[in-house]
């Protein structure tokens, strides 16, 4: 199953250094039966994209914590796409949420999705208000939407070390 793991740039660096990705709490996002049922229309590609966007929003939550404690943290959403078989559906958490057990080896990574530098200001602002957006604040939701208006760039697994060197 293709799953989308929310990440940060620091987590991507750890992936390259250790050869495995450790998803926080095992949390990932995927095209689940519950996600498919929640949409009136949409093909597989569109619904997988929706799951990836859920992971990108979760990345903002990770960034909120990281930016609060690390002055060198990069305000860019990151999503790691992987193909794994050992997933547990968690529709009690949200339609696209799944749990993976343990770290994911680098060789299972299909792609990396990452914000470009143009998104940094919007992502930083979104990280500052993510909790308020979760509680329904319309201004915070607007700020979050500004970050989500930026498309994530796609990179092959093999490109990741070079990409991180350029950052």
C-alpha positions in Angstrom: 0.0 0.0 0.0 1.2 3.5 -0.8 1.3 5.6 2.4 2.4 9.1 3.0 4.5 9.9 6.0 4.5 13.5 7.4 8.1 14.8 7.9 10.4 17.7 8.3 13.7 18.6 6.7 15.4 17.4 9.9 13.6 14.1 9.6 14.7 13.8 6.0 18.3 14.3 7.0 17.9 11.5 9.6 16.5 9.3 6.8 19.6 9.8 4.7 22.0 9.4 7.7 20.4 6.3 9.2 18.8 4.7 6.1 15.4 4.5 7.7 12.5 6.7 8.4 10.8 6.7 11.8 7.3 8.1 11.5 6.2 9.9 14.6 3.8 7.6 16.5 3.7 5.4 13.4 1.2 7.9 11.9 0.8 7.8 8.1 -1.9 8.6 5.6 -3.2 6.5 2.7 -6.1 6.0 0.4 -8.3 3.9 2.7 -11.8 2.6 2.3 -13.0 5.3 4.6 -11.4 8.0 2.6 -12.8 6.6 -0.6 -16.3 6.5 0.9 -16.0 10.1 2.1 -15.7 11.5 -1.4 -18.6 11.6 -3.8 -16.3 11.4 -6.8 -12.6 11.0 -7.6 -10.4 8.5 -9.1 -7.6 6.7 -7.3 -5.0 9.3 -8.3 -7.1 12.2 -6.9 -7.8 10.3 -3.7 -4.2 9.5 -3.1 -3.4 13.1 -3.6 -6.0 14.0 -0.9 -4.2 11.5 1.4 -0.8 13.2 0.6 -2.3 16.6 1.4 -3.4 15.2 4.8 0.2 14.2 5.4 1.4 17.6 4.4 -1.0 19.2 6.9 0.4 16.8 9.5 3.9 18.0 8.5 2.9 21.5 9.6 2.0 20.1 13.0 5.5 18.6 13.2 7.0 21.8 12.1 5.1 23.8 14.8 6.9 21.8 17.4 10.3 21.9 15.7 10.2 25.6 14.9 9.5 26.3 18.5 12.6 24.6 19.7 15.2 24.8 16.9 16.3 28.1 15.4 17.8 26.2 12.4 14.6 24.4 11.5 13.5 24.9 8.0 9.8 25.8 7.5 9.1 23.5 4.7 6.4 20.8 4.6 7.8 17.3 3.7 6.0 14.1 2.9 7.7 10.7 2.4 5.8 8.4 0.1 6.5 4.7 0.8 5.2 1.3 -0.2 4.6 -0.9 2.8 2.3 -3.9 3.5 2.1 -3.7 7.3 -0.4 -1.0 8.0 -3.3 -0.7 10.3 -6.4 1.3 9.4 -7.3 4.0 11.9 -10.7 5.5 10.7 -11.3 6.5 14.3 -8.7 9.2 13.9 -9.5 10.4 10.4 -10.5 8.9 7.1 -7.0 8.7 5.7 -5.0 7.8 8.8 -3.1 4.6 9.1 -0.4 3.3 11.4 2.8 1.7 10.3 4.7 -0.5 12.6 8.3 0.5 13.1 10.8 2.3 11.0 10.6 2.3 7.2 13.8 1.3 5.3 15.1 3.8 2.7 14.7 1.3 -0.1 10.9 1.4 0.4 10.7 5.1 -0.2 9.1 5.8 -3.5 9.4 9.6 -3.5 9.9 12.7 -1.5 7.5 15.7 -1.6 8.9 19.0 -0.3 8.0 22.6 -0.3 10.2 25.0 -2.3 11.8 28.0 -0.6 9.0 30.2 -1.9 6.6 28.5 0.6 8.7 29.1 3.7 7.0 32.3 4.9 3.5 30.9 4.4 4.5 27.6 6.1 6.1 29.4 9.1 2.9 31.4 9.5 0.7 28.3 9.3 2.8 26.5 11.9 2.2 29.4 14.3 -1.6 29.0 14.0 -2.1 25.3 13.3 -3.7 24.7 16.7 -6.1 27.6 16.3 -7.0 26.3 12.8 -7.8 22.8 14.3 -10.1 24.6 16.7 -12.0 26.2 13.9 -10.6 29.7 13.9 -11.4 31.1 10.3 -8.4 33.4 10.2 -6.1 30.6 11.2 -7.7 28.4 8.6 -7.1 31.1 6.0 -3.4 31.3 7.0 -3.1 27.5 6.8 -4.7 27.6 3.4 -2.1 30.1 2.2 0.6 27.5 3.0 -1.4 24.7 1.4 -1.8 26.8 -1.8 1.9 26.0 -2.5 2.4 22.8 -4.4 4.9 20.3 -3.0 7.8 19.5 -5.4 8.5 15.9 -6.2 11.9 14.2 -5.8 13.0 10.7 -6.4 14.6 8.8 -3.5 18.0 8.9 -5.2 17.9 12.7 -5.3 17.3 13.2 -1.6 21.0 13.4 -0.5 21.8 16.0 -3.2 18.7 18.0 -2.5 19.6 18.2 1.2 23.2 19.3 0.3 21.7 22.2 -1.7 19.6 23.4 1.2 
